[in-house]
Amino acid sequence: MSREDVGHVVLRRGPLVYCVEQVDHMLSLDRVGLPQASVLAEHFDPGALGGVVTLAGEIVMKPSHSRNRGPGTIMSKLAHL
């Protein structure tokens, strides 16, 4: 772990790494974090790449391979608040 990783978290479900997309949030992604008490529920999205599982709660996270919705920022390493 590097110093830049301290205080951050990356979410993984099986072999998939999840990310947040700018298009899903009303603020800059550098202001998005994951509170320690967050509860994320799994939701199946049949419209994305033939079906993917998203994680949703205070934030929405999608598998990084399913990002294909136009320009915008994505982030997989979040501040762990």
N, C-alpha and C positions, 0 to 999 in steps of 0.2 A: 504494500500500500504506500502510495506517495503522499506527501504533505497536502497536495491539492485534493486528495480523496477524503481526508479527515472531515467528518461532519456531513458527508454525502452518502447517498444510497442509490443503488441501481436495482431495479426490480426485474426478476427473471421468473418465468413460469416454464418449467421444463427447459428445453434448449433455447427458448425465445427470450430476447431482451426487450423490455417494454420502454416506450418513450412517450413524452407528451408533445403535442403539436400546437403551434401557435394558433391554428385555425379553430381549435377547441376551447381556447381560453381568451378572456377579454383583456388580458394584461400581458406585458412582456414576460417571456419565459424566465428571465433572470430574476423575476419576483415570485416564481412558483416554487414551492417547497412541499415536502411531505412531512406533516406533523407525526410525531412518534405514535400518537394514539389513533392514527388514521385507520379506518376500516375500508378496504376496497372489495367490492363485490365483482364477481365474474359475470359478464354478459356476452352472449353469443350474438355477433353481428353477421347475419347471412349475406349482407350486401357487399362486404369487403373481401375481395379476392376469393370468392366462393365460400366465405365463412371464416371468421377469426374470433377469438375470445378477447374482449377488451376488459380492462380493470377500471372500475369507476367508483368514485366516492366524492371527496372534496375536489379531486382532479380526475381527468379521464386519461388513461394510458392505453396505448395500442402497441401491438408487436411492431418493432421497428421495420421489419420487412414489409409491412402492409401500408406504409406511408406512401401515398401517391395521390395527394389531393391538391396539387398545385404548389405555388411558392409559399414559403414561410419557414420559420425556424422550428427545429425539433431538438429535444434534449432528452438524454437517457439518464444522466447523472443529476440527481436532485439534491438540494439541501435537505438534510434530515433535521427538522425543527424540533 
